[in-house]
Amino acid sequence: MKKLPSAIESPTRRAFLRGALAASVGFTAASYARVLGANDRLQLGVIGTGIRGQEVLRAFLKDSTVAVVAMCDAYDEHFEKARALVSNEVRRYRDYRALLDDRGIDCVLIATPDHWHARQAIDACRAGKDIYIEKPLTFDIEEGRRVVRAAREHRRIVQVGLQQRSGKHYIEAKRLYFDARKLGKVTMARTWWHGNSFHLRKPNFVTQPPGLDWRMFLGPRPYRPFDAHQFYNWRAYLDFGGGMITDLFTHWIDVVHWFMNEDMPRAAVAVGGIYHYKDGRTAPDTINVLLEYPGGWTATFEGTLAPGARGASIEFIGTEGRLEISRSGYTFVSAERNAQPVTVKAEGDMTVDHVRDFLEAVRARRAPNSEVLDGHRATQASLLGKIAYLKRERVTLNPSADRLPAFASSPRIS
């Protein structure tokens, strides 16, 4: 495999014309639309075709303005299942860098395990691809900063898979109760996610299955002999992710940041452990995280894999009321005496809406709903909780280390 170029050296017709227009007259959404053409479909490559990759791929396939043209995965079975979803022929790549070298691809879906995210996202930015990437954005905090800088330097549209930001009832709740200040002063945001059985998956094989490139799966992680559990249930191992803290809490703390309009915690503490599922996992099966914010409020997360507890939600507690919101809807209760709850049920598919927003952002060259800086800040907050858990002490965040350019202040997106 040749070394990945730092930028596209010989752009496609589409990229060449976009660059020429941007240089000569200043790039706009209108000029992009004229270059792309009303009947010209965005060409999508998929990196990571496991269960979540297939779910998001289905959302892309619902949009007729997209053509899925290439896929890459370290496991043949995942690739074959994803290819079966697509009616047209797709190009198969075994190394994601070869897919990124494909100049016929406009944008990529990255749905690999967490430990691969930063390297693949940065390489995709350098290759001139717009990106839809699953959460958490990165494996560690510094990686997130590098991804944001790469997106700004190479002027890429990056949507992080925090689909609540495109959920209609989430957007409505923010407008009605936070923008209108109906909760008064919010002093606490409680979040929880219990009984997530996906973190308890067990493989039905012991030896390495045929068609799996184990070394490619490990990628930047130190080599170790094949382990069926680490491959099949990688979310349970801290070498590949952050367990419930980064896999689940990242979703909820992103909503909290969005609603509260504050995304940099001052400090974190966390306690938990592997109290029951002693199956070789290194991520806790029970966890409690507490974050403190400079604006005068706290956010908490509690999660256990024990099946005695179920449910996943967020509760904002303010001086004039409380709001509980989850993927199924929301309920607001005023602090006034005898106030009746206001309940709204969710409608639609948030992942479909999130993918649609990404595609619209790519065409309009605007910030998507879950822009890369937002995704980094949500990931950073959950990773702070992970660090506090591992260190068993209160940890603080240095705001000056996270001074990153916002979307509007980045170089012109082209």
DRENDO-1510 file (C-alpha; in Angstrom, 1 decimal, always signed):
<recs>
REC; n; res; u; v; w
REC; 1; MET; +0.0; +0.0; +0.0 .
REC; 2; LYS; +1.4; +3.3; -1.0 .
REC; 3; LYS; +1.6; +6.2; +1.5 .
REC; 4; LEU; -1.7; +8.1; +1.7 .
REC; 5; PRO; -1.3; +11.6; +0.1 .
REC; 6; SER; -1.9; +14.6; +2.3 .
REC; 7; ALA; -4.5; +15.9; -0.2 .
REC; 8; ILE; -6.0; +14.7; -3.4 .
REC; 9; GLU; -3.3; +15.1; -5.9 .
REC; 10; SER; -5.4; +14.7; -9.0 .
REC; 11; PRO; -9.0; +15.6; -8.1 .
REC; 12; THR; -12.1; +14.2; -9.8 .
REC; 13; ARG; -13.9; +16.4; -12.3 .
REC; 14; ARG; -16.3; +17.4; -9.5 .
REC; 15; ALA; -13.6; +18.2; -7.0 .
REC; 16; PHE; -11.6; +20.1; -9.6 .
REC; 17; LEU; -14.5; +22.3; -10.6 .
REC; 18; ARG; -15.4; +22.9; -6.9 .
REC; 19; GLY; -11.8; +24.1; -6.2 .
REC; 20; ALA; -11.6; +26.3; -9.3 .
REC; 21; LEU; -14.9; +28.0; -8.4 .
REC; 22; ALA; -13.9; +28.5; -4.8 .
REC; 23; ALA; -10.5; +30.0; -5.8 .
REC; 24; SER; -12.0; +32.3; -8.4 .
REC; 25; VAL; -15.3; +33.6; -7.1 .
REC; 26; GLY; -15.7; +32.3; -3.6 .
REC; 27; PHE; -17.5; +29.0; -2.9 .
REC; 28; THR; -21.2; +29.0; -2.2 .
REC; 29; ALA; -23.9; +26.4; -1.9 .
REC; 30; ALA; -25.4; +27.6; -5.1 .
REC; 31; SER; -22.2; +27.2; -7.0 .
REC; 32; TYR; -21.8; +23.7; -5.5 .
REC; 33; ALA; -25.2; +22.7; -6.7 .
REC; 34; ARG; -24.5; +23.9; -10.2 .
REC; 35; VAL; -21.2; +21.9; -10.3 .
REC; 36; LEU; -22.7; +18.7; -8.9 .
REC; 37; GLY; -25.7; +18.9; -11.1 .
REC; 38; ALA; -29.3; +18.2; -10.3 .
REC; 39; ASN; -29.0; +14.5; -11.3 .
REC; 40; ASP; -25.5; +13.9; -10.0 .
REC; 41; ARG; -25.5; +11.5; -7.0 .
REC; 42; LEU; -23.0; +11.7; -4.1 .
REC; 43; GLN; -20.7; +8.7; -4.2 .
REC; 44; LEU; -20.4; +7.0; -0.8 .
REC; 45; GLY; -17.8; +4.6; +0.6 .
REC; 46; VAL; -18.4; +2.6; +3.8 .
REC; 47; ILE; -15.5; +1.9; +6.2 .
REC; 48; GLY; -16.8; -0.6; +8.8 .
REC; 49; THR; -19.8; -2.8; +7.8 .
REC; 50; GLY; -20.7; -4.4; +11.1 .
REC; 51; ILE; -24.1; -4.2; +12.8 .
REC; 52; ARG; -24.1; -0.4; +13.3 .
REC; 53; GLY; -22.5; +0.2; +10.0 .
REC; 54; GLN; -25.3; -1.8; +8.3 .
REC; 55; GLU; -27.9; +0.1; +10.2 .
REC; 56; VAL; -26.6; +3.5; +9.1 .
REC; 57; LEU; -26.0; +2.2; +5.6 .
REC; 58; ARG; -29.7; +1.4; +5.4 .
REC; 59; ALA; -30.4; +5.1; +6.3 .
REC; 60; PHE; -28.2; +6.2; +3.4 .
REC; 61; LEU; -29.9; +3.8; +1.0 .
REC; 62; LYS; -33.2; +5.5; +1.7 .
REC; 63; ASP; -31.9; +8.6; +0.0 .
REC; 64; SER; -32.0; +8.5; -3.8 .
REC; 65; THR; -29.3; +11.2; -4.1 .
REC; 66; VAL; -26.6; +8.8; -2.8 .
REC; 67; ALA; -24.9; +5.9; -4.6 .
REC; 68; VAL; -23.0; +3.4; -2.4 .
REC; 69; VAL; -20.0; +2.5; -4.5 .
REC; 70; ALA; -17.4; +1.0; -2.2 .
REC; 71; MET; -17.0; -0.8; +1.1 .
REC; 72; CYS; -14.2; -1.9; +3.4 .
REC; 73; ASP; -14.1; -4.3; +6.4 .
REC; 74; ALA; -11.7; -6.6; +8.1 .
REC; 75; TYR; -14.2; -9.4; +8.1 .
REC; 76; ASP; -15.7; -11.0; +5.0 .
REC; 77; GLU; -19.0; -11.9; +6.8 .
REC; 78; HIS; -19.7; -8.3; +7.6 .
REC; 79; PHE; -18.8; -7.1; +4.1 .
REC; 80; GLU; -21.1; -9.7; +2.5 .
REC; 81; LYS; -24.1; -8.8; +4.7 .
REC; 82; ALA; -23.6; -5.1; +3.9 .
REC; 83; ARG; -23.2; -5.8; +0.2 .
REC; 84; ALA; -26.4; -7.7; +0.1 .
REC; 85; LEU; -28.2; -4.5; +1.1 .
REC; 86; VAL; -27.0; -2.6; -2.0 .
REC; 87; SER; -28.6; -3.4; -5.4 .
REC; 88; ASN; -25.7; -2.2; -7.5 .
REC; 89; GLU; -22.2; -3.6; -7.6 .
REC; 90; VAL; -19.8; -2.1; -5.1 .
REC; 91; ARG; -16.0; -2.1; -5.1 .
REC; 92; ARG; -14.4; -4.1; -2.3 .
REC; 93; TYR; -11.4; -2.8; -0.4 .
REC; 94; ARG; -9.5; -4.7; +2.3 .
REC; 95; ASP; -7.5; -1.6; +3.4 .
REC; 96; TYR; -9.4; +1.6; +4.1 .
REC; 97; ARG; -6.5; +3.6; +2.7 .
REC; 98; ALA; -7.2; +2.1; -0.7 .
REC; 99; LEU; -10.8; +3.2; -0.5 .
REC; 100; LEU; -9.8; +6.7; +0.4 .
REC; 101; ASP; -7.5; +6.7; -2.6 .
REC; 102; ASP; -10.5; +6.1; -4.8 .
REC; 103; ARG; -11.1; +9.5; -6.4 .
REC; 104; GLY; -14.6; +8.6; -7.4 .
REC; 105; ILE; -15.8; +8.7; -3.8 .
REC; 106; ASP; -17.2; +12.0; -2.3 .
REC; 107; CYS; -17.9; +11.0; +1.2 .
REC; 108; VAL; -17.4; +8.2; +3.7 .
REC; 109; LEU; -19.3; +6.5; +6.5 .
REC; 110; ILE; -16.9; +5.4; +9.2 .
REC; 111; ALA; -18.5; +2.8; +11.5 .
REC; 112; THR; -15.4; +0.9; +12.8 .
REC; 113; PRO; -14.5; +0.2; +16.4 .
REC; 114; ASP; -13.6; +3.3; +18.4 .
REC; 115; HIS; -9.8; +2.7; +18.4 .
REC; 116; TRP; -9.8; +3.2; +14.6 .
REC; 117; HIS; -11.9; +6.4; +14.4 .
REC; 118; ALA; -9.2; +9.1; +14.7 .
REC; 119; ARG; -6.8; +7.6; +12.2 .
REC; 120; GLN; -9.4; +6.9; +9.6 .
REC; 121; ALA; -11.1; +10.3; +10.1 .
REC; 122; ILE; -7.9; +12.3; +9.7 .
REC; 123; ASP; -6.9; +10.2; +6.7 .
REC; 124; ALA; -10.3; +10.8; +5.2 .
REC; 125; CYS; -10.0; +14.6; +5.7 .
REC; 126; ARG; -6.6; +14.5; +4.0 .
REC; 127; ALA; -8.1; +12.6; +1.1 .
REC; 128; GLY; -10.7; +15.2; +0.6 .
REC; 129; LYS; -13.7; +13.2; +1.8 .
REC; 130; ASP; -16.7; +14.5; +3.8 .
REC; 131; ILE; -17.4; +12.2; +6.7 .
REC; 132; TYR; -20.3; +10.7; +8.6 .
REC; 133; ILE; -18.6; +9.0; +11.6 .
REC; 134; GLU; -20.1; +7.0; +14.4 .
REC; 135; LYS; -19.7; +8.1; +18.0 .
REC; 136; PRO; -17.6; +8.4; +20.1 .
REC; 137; LEU; -15.6; +10.5; +17.8 .
REC; 138; THR; -12.3; +9.2; +19.1 .
REC; 139; PHE; -10.6; +6.8; +21.6 .
REC; 140; ASP; -8.9; +9.6; +23.6 .
REC; 141; ILE; -9.1; +13.3; +24.1 .
REC; 142; GLU; -6.1; +14.4; +22.2 .
REC; 143; GLU; -7.2; +12.4; +19.1 .
REC; 144; GLY; -10.4; +14.4; +19.1 .
REC; 145; ARG; -8.5; +17.7; +18.9 .
REC; 146; ARG; -6.4; +16.4; +16.0 .
REC; 147; VAL; -9.6; +15.3; +14.1 .
REC; 148; VAL; -11.1; +18.8; +14.6 .
REC; 149; ARG; -8.0; +20.5; +13.3 .
REC; 150; ALA; -7.8; +18.1; +10.3 .
REC; 151; ALA; -11.4; +18.9; +9.4 .
REC; 152; ARG; -10.7; +22.6; +9.5 .
REC; 153; GLU; -7.4; +22.4; +7.7 .
REC; 154; HIS; -8.9; +20.3; +4.8 .
REC; 155; ARG; -12.3; +22.0; +4.9 .
REC; 156; ARG; -14.4; +18.9; +5.4 .
REC; 157; ILE; -18.0; +18.5; +6.5 .
REC; 158; VAL; -18.0; +16.0; +9.4 .
REC; 159; GLN; -21.1; +14.7; +11.0 .
REC; 160; VAL; -20.8; +12.7; +14.2 .
REC; 161; GLY; -23.4; +10.0; +14.8 .
REC; 162; LEU; -25.1; +11.6; +17.7 .
REC; 163; GLN; -28.5; +11.4; +16.0 .
REC; 164; GLN; -30.5; +13.0; +18.8 .
REC; 165; ARG; -29.5; +16.4; +17.3 .
REC; 166; SER; -31.7; +15.6; +14.3 .
REC; 167; GLY; -34.5; +14.1; +16.4 .
REC; 168; LYS; -37.7; +16.2; +15.9 .
REC; 169; HIS; -38.8; +15.9; +19.5 .
REC; 170; TYR; -35.4; +16.8; +20.8 .
REC; 171; ILE; -35.3; +19.9; +18.6 .
REC; 172; GLU; -38.8; +20.8; +19.8 .
REC; 173; ALA; -38.1; +20.3; +23.5 .
REC; 174; LYS; -35.0; +22.5; +23.3 .
REC; 175; ARG; -37.0; +25.3; +21.6 .
REC; 176; LEU; -40.0; +25.1; +23.9 .
REC; 177; TYR; -38.3; +24.7; +27.3 .
REC; 178; PHE; -34.7; +25.7; +27.1 .
REC; 179; ASP; -34.7; +28.5; +24.5 .
REC; 180; ALA; -37.8; +29.9; +26.3 .
REC; 181; ARG; -36.2; +29.3; +29.7 .
REC; 182; LYS; -39.3; +27.4; +31.0 .
REC; 183; LEU; -37.1; +25.4; +33.5 .
REC; 184; GLY; -35.6; +28.4; +35.2 .
REC; 185; LYS; -32.1; +27.8; +36.5 .
REC; 186; VAL; -31.1; +24.2; +35.7 .
REC; 187; THR; -28.8; +22.9; +38.5 .
REC; 188; MET; -28.7; +19.2; +37.6 .
REC; 189; ALA; -28.9; +16.9; +34.5 .
REC; 190; ARG; -29.3; +13.3; +35.4 .
REC; 191; THR; -28.7; +10.6; +32.8 .
REC; 192; TRP; -28.9; +6.9; +32.9 .
REC; 193; TRP; -28.7; +3.9; +30.6 .
REC; 194; HIS; -29.4; +0.5; +32.1 .
REC; 195; GLY; -29.6; -3.1; +30.9 .
REC; 196; ASN; -27.9; -2.6; +27.5 .
REC; 197; SER; -27.6; -6.2; +26.4 .
REC; 198; PHE; -25.4; -5.3; +23.4 .
REC; 199; HIS; -22.5; -5.1; +25.9 .
REC; 200; LEU; -23.1; -8.7; +26.9 .
REC; 201; ARG; -22.8; -10.3; +23.4 .
REC; 202; LYS; -21.1; -13.7; +23.3 .
REC; 203; PRO; -19.5; -15.2; +20.2 .
REC; 204; ASN; -20.6; -18.6; +18.9 .
REC; 205; PHE; -17.0; -19.4; +17.9 .
REC; 206; VAL; -13.7; -19.8; +19.6 .
REC; 207; THR; -11.1; -20.0; +16.9 .
REC; 208; GLN; -10.5; -17.2; +14.4 .
REC; 209; PRO; -13.3; -17.3; +11.7 .
REC; 210; PRO; -12.3; -17.6; +8.1 .
REC; 211; GLY; -12.3; -14.3; +6.3 .
REC; 212; LEU; -11.2; -12.2; +9.3 .
REC; 213; ASP; -8.0; -10.1; +9.1 .
REC; 214; TRP; -7.2; -10.0; +12.8 .
REC; 215; ARG; -4.2; -7.7; +12.4 .
REC; 216; MET; -6.3; -5.2; +10.5 .
REC; 217; PHE; -9.0; -5.3; +13.2 .
REC; 218; LEU; -6.4; -4.6; +15.9 .
REC; 219; GLY; -4.9; -1.8; +13.8 .
REC; 220; PRO; -3.0; +0.7; +16.1 .
REC; 221; ARG; -3.5; -1.6; +19.2 .
REC; 222; PRO; -0.6; -3.9; +20.3 .
REC; 223; TYR; -0.8; -7.3; +18.8 .
REC; 224; ARG; -2.2; -10.2; +20.8 .
REC; 225; PRO; -3.3; -13.7; +19.8 .
REC; 226; PHE; -6.9; -13.9; +18.5 .
REC; 227; ASP; -9.5; -13.6; +21.2 .
REC; 228; ALA; -13.1; -14.3; +20.1 .
REC; 229; HIS; -14.6; -12.1; +22.9 .
REC; 230; GLN; -12.4; -9.1; +22.2 .
REC; 231; PHE; -13.4; -9.3; +18.5 .
REC; 232; TYR; -17.1; -10.0; +18.9 .
REC; 233; ASN; -17.8; -7.9; +22.0 .
REC; 234; TRP; -15.0; -5.3; +21.7 .
REC; 235; ARG; -17.1; -2.7; +23.5 .
REC; 236; ALA; -16.4; -4.6; +26.7 .
REC; 237; TYR; -12.7; -4.0; +26.4 .
REC; 238; LEU; -10.9; -0.7; +27.3 .
REC; 239; ASP; -8.3; -1.4; +24.6 .
REC; 240; PHE; -10.9; -0.7; +22.0 .
REC; 241; GLY; -13.4; +1.7; +23.6 .
REC; 242; GLY; -14.7; +3.0; +26.9 .
REC; 243; GLY; -17.5; +0.6; +27.7 .
REC; 244; MET; -20.8; +2.2; +28.7 .
REC; 245; ILE; -19.2; +5.5; +29.4 .
REC; 246; THR; -18.2; +6.3; +25.9 .
REC; 247; ASP; -20.6; +4.1; +24.0 .
REC; 248; LEU; -23.8; +5.3; +25.8 .
REC; 249; PHE; -23.0; +8.4; +28.0 .
REC; 250; THR; -21.6; +10.2; +24.9 .
REC; 251; HIS; -25.1; +10.2; +23.4 .
REC; 252; TRP; -26.7; +11.7; +26.5 .
REC; 253; ILE; -24.0; +14.2; +27.5 .
REC; 254; ASP; -24.2; +15.6; +23.9 .
REC; 255; VAL; -27.9; +16.3; +24.4 .
REC; 256; VAL; -27.1; +17.9; +27.8 .
REC; 257; HIS; -24.4; +20.1; +26.2 .
REC; 258; TRP; -26.7; +21.1; +23.4 .
REC; 259; PHE; -29.7; +22.0; +25.7 .
REC; 260; MET; -27.5; +23.7; +28.3 .
REC; 261; ASN; -25.4; +25.6; +25.8 .
REC; 262; GLU; -22.2; +24.6; +27.7 .
REC; 263; ASP; -19.9; +21.8; +26.6 .
REC; 264; MET; -16.7; +22.0; +28.7 .
REC; 265; PRO; -16.9; +20.3; +32.1 .
REC; 266; ARG; -14.5; +21.6; +34.8 .
REC; 267; ALA; -14.0; +18.3; +36.6 .
REC; 268; ALA; -15.1; +14.7; +36.8 .
REC; 269; VAL; -15.3; +11.9; +39.4 .
REC; 270; ALA; -16.4; +8.3; +38.7 .
REC; 271; VAL; -16.8; +5.0; +40.6 .
REC; 272; GLY; -17.8; +1.6; +39.4 .
REC; 273; GLY; -16.3; -1.8; +38.6 .
REC; 274; ILE; -16.8; -5.3; +37.2 .
REC; 275; TYR; -19.2; -6.5; +39.9 .
REC; 276; HIS; -20.9; -9.4; +38.2 .
REC; 277; TYR; -19.9; -10.1; +34.6 .
REC; 278; LYS; -16.5; -11.6; +35.2 .
REC; 279; ASP; -16.1; -12.9; +31.7 .
REC; 280; GLY; -12.7; -11.3; +30.9 .
REC; 281; ARG; -14.0; -7.8; +30.1 .
REC; 282; THR; -12.0; -4.8; +31.2 .
REC; 283; ALA; -14.8; -2.2; +31.0 .
REC; 284; PRO; -17.0; -1.8; +34.1 .
REC; 285; ASP; -20.4; -3.5; +34.2 .
REC; 286; THR; -21.6; -0.8; +36.6 .
REC; 287; ILE; -20.6; +2.8; +36.5 .
REC; 288; ASN; -21.4; +6.2; +38.0 .
REC; 289; VAL; -20.0; +9.4; +36.6 .
REC; 290; LEU; -20.4; +13.0; +37.9 .
REC; 291; LEU; -19.3; +16.0; +35.9 .
REC; 292; GLU; -19.2; +19.6; +37.2 .
REC; 293; TYR; -19.6; +22.6; +34.8 .
REC; 294; PRO; -18.4; +26.2; +35.3 .
REC; 295; GLY; -22.0; +27.5; +34.7 .
REC; 296; GLY; -23.1; +26.2; +38.1 .
REC; 297; TRP; -24.6; +22.8; +37.4 .
REC; 298; THR; -23.7; +19.1; +37.4 .
REC; 299; ALA; -24.4; +16.2; +35.0 .
REC; 300; THR; -24.5; +12.6; +36.1 .
REC; 301; PHE; -24.5; +9.2; +34.4 .
REC; 302; GLU; -25.4; +5.9; +35.9 .
REC; 303; GLY; -25.4; +2.6; +34.1 .
REC; 304; THR; -25.4; -1.1; +34.9 .
REC; 305; LEU; -25.6; -4.1; +32.7 .
REC; 306; ALA; -27.6; -6.0; +35.4 .
REC; 307; PRO; -31.0; -6.8; +33.9 .
REC; 308; GLY; -32.8; -5.8; +37.0 .
REC; 309; ALA; -32.6; -2.2; +35.8 .
REC; 310; ARG; -33.9; -1.1; +32.4 .
REC; 311; GLY; -34.3; +2.2; +30.6 .
REC; 312; ALA; -32.3; +5.1; +29.2 .
REC; 313; SER; -33.2; +8.7; +29.6 .
REC; 314; ILE; -32.1; +12.3; +30.6 .
REC; 315; GLU; -33.8; +14.4; +33.3 .
REC; 316; PHE; -33.1; +18.1; +33.6 .
REC; 317; ILE; -34.0; +19.6; +37.0 .
REC; 318; GLY; -34.6; +23.3; +37.3 .
REC; 319; THR; -36.0; +25.9; +39.6 .
REC; 320; GLU; -39.2; +26.2; +37.6 .
REC; 321; GLY; -39.7; +22.6; +36.4 .
REC; 322; ARG; -38.2; +19.5; +35.1 .
REC; 323; LEU; -37.9; +17.8; +31.7 .
REC; 324; GLU; -37.3; +14.1; +31.1 .
REC; 325; ILE; -36.4; +13.2; +27.5 .
REC; 326; SER; -35.5; +10.0; +25.8 .
REC; 327; ARG; -35.6; +8.5; +22.3 .
REC; 328; SER; -39.3; +7.7; +22.8 .
REC; 329; GLY; -40.4; +11.2; +23.7 .
REC; 330; TYR; -40.4; +13.8; +26.5 .
REC; 331; THR; -42.4; +15.0; +29.5 .
REC; 332; PHE; -42.3; +18.4; +31.1 .
REC; 333; VAL; -43.6; +19.1; +34.5 .
REC; 334; SER; -43.8; +22.7; +35.9 .
REC; 335; ALA; -42.8; +23.3; +39.5 .
REC; 336; GLU; -46.2; +25.1; +40.0 .
REC; 337; ARG; -48.6; +23.4; +42.3 .
REC; 338; ASN; -51.0; +20.9; +40.7 .
REC; 339; ALA; -49.3; +21.4; +37.3 .
REC; 340; GLN; -50.2; +18.7; +34.8 .
REC; 341; PRO; -47.4; +17.0; +32.8 .
REC; 342; VAL; -47.0; +17.7; +29.1 .
REC; 343; THR; -46.0; +14.6; +27.2 .
REC; 344; VAL; -44.9; +14.3; +23.6 .
REC; 345; LYS; -44.1; +11.1; +21.8 .
REC; 346; ALA; -41.3; +10.8; +19.3 .
REC; 347; GLU; -42.0; +10.4; +15.6 .
REC; 348; GLY; -39.8; +9.3; +12.7 .
REC; 349; ASP; -36.4; +7.7; +12.5 .
REC; 350; MET; -33.6; +9.9; +14.0 .
REC; 351; THR; -30.8; +8.1; +12.1 .
REC; 352; VAL; -32.6; +8.6; +8.8 .
REC; 353; ASP; -33.0; +12.3; +9.7 .
REC; 354; HIS; -29.4; +12.6; +10.8 .
REC; 355; VAL; -28.1; +11.1; +7.5 .
REC; 356; ARG; -30.4; +13.4; +5.6 .
REC; 357; ASP; -29.0; +16.4; +7.5 .
REC; 358; PHE; -25.5; +15.3; +6.7 .
REC; 359; LEU; -26.2; +15.0; +3.0 .
REC; 360; GLU; -27.9; +18.4; +2.9 .
REC; 361; ALA; -24.9; +19.9; +4.7 .
REC; 362; VAL; -22.5; +18.3; +2.2 .
REC; 363; ARG; -24.4; +19.9; -0.7 .
REC; 364; ALA; -24.9; +23.2; +1.0 .
REC; 365; ARG; -21.4; +23.3; +2.5 .
REC; 366; ARG; -22.9; +24.2; +5.9 .
REC; 367; ALA; -22.4; +22.9; +9.4 .
REC; 368; PRO; -24.3; +19.7; +10.0 .
REC; 369; ASN; -26.4; +19.2; +13.2 .
REC; 370; SER; -23.7; +17.3; +15.0 .
REC; 371; GLU; -20.6; +19.1; +13.7 .
REC; 372; VAL; -17.2; +17.6; +14.5 .
REC; 373; LEU; -16.5; +20.1; +17.3 .
REC; 374; ASP; -19.7; +19.2; +19.1 .
REC; 375; GLY; -18.9; +15.5; +18.7 .
REC; 376; HIS; -15.5; +16.1; +20.1 .
REC; 377; ARG; -16.8; +18.0; +23.1 .
REC; 378; ALA; -19.3; +15.3; +23.9 .
REC; 379; THR; -16.7; +12.6; +23.5 .
REC; 380; GLN; -14.2; +14.6; +25.6 .
REC; 381; ALA; -16.7; +14.8; +28.5 .
REC; 382; SER; -17.4; +11.1; +28.5 .
REC; 383; LEU; -13.7; +10.4; +28.2 .
REC; 384; LEU; -13.0; +12.6; +31.2 .
REC; 385; GLY; -15.4; +10.3; +33.1 .
REC; 386; LYS; -13.4; +7.3; +31.8 .
REC; 387; ILE; -10.1; +8.8; +33.0 .
REC; 388; ALA; -11.6; +9.6; +36.4 .
REC; 389; TYR; -12.8; +5.9; +36.7 .
REC; 390; LEU; -9.4; +4.6; +35.8 .
REC; 391; LYS; -7.5; +6.9; +38.1 .
REC; 392; ARG; -9.9; +6.6; +40.9 .
REC; 393; GLU; -9.6; +10.3; +41.6 .
REC; 394; ARG; -11.1; +13.7; +40.7 .
REC; 395; VAL; -9.7; +14.9; +37.4 .
REC; 396; THR; -9.9; +18.3; +35.8 .
REC; 397; LEU; -10.0; +19.6; +32.3 .
REC; 398; ASN; -7.7; +22.4; +31.1 .
REC; 399; PRO; -9.9; +24.7; +28.9 .
REC; 400; SER; -6.8; +26.3; +27.2 .
REC; 401; ALA; -5.8; +22.9; +25.8 .
REC; 402; ASP; -9.0; +22.7; +23.9 .
REC; 403; ARG; -9.1; +26.0; +22.1 .
REC; 404; LEU; -10.2; +24.8; +18.7 .
REC; 405; PRO; -11.6; +26.7; +15.7 .
REC; 406; ALA; -15.3; +26.7; +15.3 .
REC; 407; PHE; -16.9; +25.8; +12.0 .
REC; 408; ALA; -17.7; +29.5; +11.1 .
REC; 409; SER; -14.2; +30.6; +11.8 .
REC; 410; SER; -12.5; +27.8; +9.8 .
REC; 411; PRO; -11.2; +28.4; +6.3 .
REC; 412; ARG; -13.8; +28.5; +3.6 .
REC; 413; ILE; -15.4; +25.1; +3.2 .
REC; 414; SER; -15.0; +23.8; -0.4 .
</recs>
